[in-house]
């Protein structure tokens, strides 16, 4: 978590990363392993799911995690409850 925001997770054994909405569209357009994340028929805005074959090397996994953390850290911190 970064600033109380989840930045990456796993869904059905696929990594899911959180990015800004515009970044999600760009990543999907530029990376053949990335696609928009759909949950229960709805697009999860700002989330991208990564194909597992993109993660053959540890560096590949780390690159996606780094991207998610970099973009998530730009979100404002959530207010304390």
Helices and strands as residue ranges (DSSP letters): E 8-11, E 14-18, H 21-30, E 34-39, E 42-50, G 52-55, H 58-72
